[in-house]
Amino acid sequence: KFLETNEENLVKRAEEALTKYGHHLVIANELQSRKEKVILVHRSGEVKELRRPPDQDIESVIVEEVCRLHQKHIVESTVLREFRKFEKSGSLLCVPFVTLPEYLWYLRAFSDTVCQAVGVKGVLYLAAAVADFHLPRNLMPEHKLPSDQPMELKLELVPKMLSPLAAQWARNCLIVSFKLETNEENLVKRAEEALTKYGHHLVIANELQSRKEKVILVHRSGEVKELRRPPDQDIESVIVEEVCRLHQKHIVESTGSLDSAETMSIL
């Protein structure tokens, strides 16, 4: 079952609201082709679209119970244990989620553990909003709703995670977000507003109808660059190339040198 909005340019249905909007799986494939280590936090069932199977799937944790008890250390200890195994020999670690609370807990856990461990050698791709609106637990009815009355559904805004990611949890990593709009005239303005508000490094802005053909990269430095899809390639190939270039620059500016240690991307 899903709820469809009355937007002419439909971006999300409620049923799709926990699925990131397309770029992340192709980016994961591109990064793997470059021999990068990749951690992919994905909607359950999506990995069938990857070119190669993951080396490792993270152990499941009972996130609903963790949320209820606020036992963040349970998620973090699981994430850290699996990361240490993956760090030694793996190239792709997949982390499935189903609900919004699961995604938010994993994002926080990876930021607090993995991003702290890899520091400037990490890139965090936030490939569009997982959901814009949600129904908080404290507003959920305890019992079945009556079926002989109209239903009034009020959703709350999903908490924005970029500010604490950039300022605290993953402050040494390169942080890349995506901005999807239905009006191309708003792209650069909205991207610049996001950079000012959240303080991260790069926004990849795309318009709904042309998102597979071109994107606009808006840097924290003020640089604006349009990328177009090369013949016989995905647009993500040039996105990854540009982000890798920016990441190398970020490492040099942060440490003074570019050593040969492996970098790691988290999507």
Buried (B, 14 or more C-beta within 10 A) or exposed (E): EEEEEEEEEEBBEBEBBBBBBBBBBBBBBBBBEEEBBBBBBBBEEBBEEBEEEBBBBBEEBEBEEBBEEEBBEBBBBBBBEBBEEBBEEBBBBBBBBEBBBBBBBBBBBBBBBBBBBBBBBBBBBBBBBBBEBBBEEEEEEEEEEEEEEEEEEEBEEBEEBBBBBBEEBBBBBBBBBBBBBEEBEBBBEBBBBBBEEBBBBBBBBBBBEEBBEBBBBBBBEEEBEEBEBEEEEBBBBBBBBBBBEBBEEBBEEEEEEEEEEEBBBBB
